Amino acid sequence: MKNLFTFLILSIFITSCVTVNEGKKTYTAEELSEEQISKYNAKVEEDKRIVCRNEKPLGSNIAARKCYTVAELKKREENDKENLRRDQSKRIGRDNG
């Protein structure tokens, strides 16, 4: 009886660790072809459209495909401009003083 109970507990534990994805595979934008991205972009609003680029990571000459949404690129551009303005205003303050 004790062995049966142990077996049941063990089998419940093992089956609880198994997850089922229901056959749905998720993809990153980098894994999609240009054609698939074009089809996706045709269905969504502008800020959700995907833009892919070949970018070289810092310290490497090997380009890697990176994909962003238009909204992410706009936000990144705004942050870069703000950081540039902040850095320039710090330099102007140092040069005058």
URKA-V547205 format. One record per backbone hydrogen bond with DSSP energy under -0.5 kcal/mol. NH is the residue of the N-H (numbers start at 1). CO is the residue of the C=O. If there is no record, write none. Layout:
NH;CO
NH;CO
This chain:
5;1
6;2
7;3
8;4
9;5
10;6
11;7
12;8
13;9
14;10
15;11
16;12
17;13
17;14
18;15
24;21
25;23
31;28
32;28
32;29
37;33
38;34
39;35
40;36
41;37
42;38
43;39
43;40
44;40
48;45
49;46
51;68
53;66
55;53
55;64
57;55
57;62
60;57
63;61
64;55
66;53
68;51
70;49
71;47
73;69
74;70
75;71
76;72
77;73
78;74
79;75
80;76
81;77
82;78
83;79
84;80
85;81
86;82
87;83
88;84
89;85
90;86
91;87
92;88
93;89
94;90
95;91
96;92
97;93
